[in-house]
Amino acid sequence: MFFSKEPIIKIHGLSKEYYNKVVVDQINLGIPDSCFAFLGPNGAGKTTIMLMLLGLVKPSNGTASIFGTNILN
């Protein structure tokens, strides 16, 4: 199996605020084209990040791309 050295999902400066409270603060992440786990304690922002990547929640700041295409527009 071939895995690219370049991440297929790139996240830069992704943030989310609800009612002036920062719930996701400046996330920078590169996700490779292989198996990936997204782990963390309750309230860490995992679901909010995934909802932003799926386009179901609009981020306050930052960019995200899949295969070089911006997915947050």
ROLUM-393776 format. One record per residue (C-alpha): chain; x negated, y, z negated; residue in three letters. Coordinates in Angstrom, 1 decimal. Layout:
BEGIN
+--------+--------+--------+--------+--------+
| chaine |     c1 |     c2 |     c3 | residu |
+--------+--------+--------+--------+--------+
|      A |      X |      Y |      Z |    ALA |
...
+--------+--------+--------+--------+--------+
//
This chain:
BEGIN
+--------+--------+--------+--------+--------+
| chaine |     c1 |     c2 |     c3 | residu |
+--------+--------+--------+--------+--------+
|      A |    0.0 |    0.0 |    0.0 |    MET |
|      A |   -1.3 |    3.5 |    0.9 |    PHE |
|      A |   -1.0 |    6.3 |   -1.6 |    PHE |
|      A |   -1.8 |    9.9 |   -0.6 |    SER |
|      A |   -4.2 |   11.9 |   -2.7 |    LYS |
|      A |   -2.0 |   14.9 |   -2.2 |    GLU |
|      A |    1.1 |   15.1 |   -4.4 |    PRO |
|      A |    4.4 |   14.8 |   -2.6 |    ILE |
|      A |    6.2 |   17.0 |   -5.1 |    ILE |
|      A |    4.6 |   20.2 |   -6.3 |    LYS |
|      A |    5.9 |   22.3 |   -9.1 |    ILE |
|      A |    4.4 |   25.7 |   -9.9 |    HIS |
|      A |    5.5 |   28.1 |  -12.7 |    GLY |
|      A |    8.9 |   26.5 |  -13.1 |    LEU |
|      A |   10.9 |   28.2 |  -15.9 |    SER |
|      A |   14.5 |   28.3 |  -17.1 |    LYS |
|      A |   16.2 |   30.6 |  -19.6 |    GLU |
|      A |   19.7 |   30.2 |  -21.0 |    TYR |
|      A |   21.1 |   33.3 |  -22.8 |    TYR |
|      A |   17.6 |   34.8 |  -23.2 |    ASN |
|      A |   16.2 |   31.6 |  -24.7 |    LYS |
|      A |   13.4 |   29.9 |  -22.8 |    VAL |
|      A |   14.1 |   26.2 |  -22.5 |    VAL |
|      A |   11.5 |   25.3 |  -19.8 |    VAL |
|      A |    8.3 |   27.5 |  -19.8 |    ASP |
|      A |    6.0 |   27.7 |  -16.8 |    GLN |
|      A |    5.8 |   24.0 |  -15.8 |    ILE |
|      A |    3.0 |   23.1 |  -13.3 |    ASN |
|      A |    3.1 |   19.6 |  -12.1 |    LEU |
|      A |    2.0 |   17.5 |   -9.1 |    GLY |
|      A |    3.9 |   14.1 |   -8.6 |    ILE |
|      A |    2.2 |   11.5 |   -6.4 |    PRO |
|      A |    3.8 |    9.1 |   -3.9 |    ASP |
|      A |    3.7 |    6.3 |   -6.4 |    SER |
|      A |    5.5 |    5.1 |   -9.5 |    CYS |
|      A |    6.1 |    8.0 |  -11.9 |    PHE |
|      A |    7.6 |    8.2 |  -15.4 |    ALA |
|      A |    8.9 |   11.4 |  -16.9 |    PHE |
|      A |    8.6 |   11.0 |  -20.7 |    LEU |
|      A |    9.0 |   13.3 |  -23.7 |    GLY |
|      A |   10.9 |   13.8 |  -26.9 |    PRO |
|      A |   14.6 |   14.9 |  -27.1 |    ASN |
|      A |   14.9 |   18.6 |  -26.2 |    GLY |
|      A |   11.7 |   18.7 |  -24.3 |    ALA |
|      A |   13.4 |   19.9 |  -21.0 |    GLY |
|      A |   13.2 |   16.7 |  -19.0 |    LYS |
|      A |   16.8 |   16.8 |  -17.9 |    THR |
|      A |   16.7 |   20.6 |  -17.1 |    THR |
|      A |   13.6 |   20.1 |  -14.9 |    ILE |
|      A |   15.3 |   17.2 |  -13.0 |    MET |
|      A |   18.5 |   19.3 |  -12.6 |    LEU |
|      A |   16.4 |   22.2 |  -11.2 |    MET |
|      A |   14.6 |   19.8 |   -8.7 |    LEU |
|      A |   18.0 |   18.4 |   -7.6 |    LEU |
|      A |   19.4 |   21.9 |   -7.0 |    GLY |
|      A |   22.1 |   21.6 |   -9.7 |    LEU |
|      A |   20.6 |   24.3 |  -11.9 |    VAL |
|      A |   18.9 |   27.4 |  -10.6 |    LYS |
|      A |   15.5 |   28.1 |  -12.1 |    PRO |
|      A |   14.7 |   31.5 |  -13.6 |    SER |
|      A |   11.2 |   31.5 |  -12.1 |    ASN |
|      A |    8.8 |   29.3 |  -10.2 |    GLY |
|      A |    8.6 |   27.1 |   -7.0 |    THR |
|      A |    9.0 |   23.5 |   -6.2 |    ALA |
|      A |    8.4 |   21.7 |   -2.9 |    SER |
|      A |    8.7 |   18.2 |   -1.5 |    ILE |
|      A |    6.4 |   17.3 |    1.4 |    PHE |
|      A |    5.6 |   21.1 |    1.6 |    GLY |
|      A |    9.2 |   22.2 |    2.0 |    THR |
|      A |   10.6 |   24.6 |   -0.7 |    ASN |
|      A |   13.5 |   22.9 |   -2.4 |    ILE |
|      A |   14.7 |   25.7 |   -4.6 |    LEU |
|      A |   16.1 |   28.0 |   -1.8 |    ASN |
+--------+--------+--------+--------+--------+
//
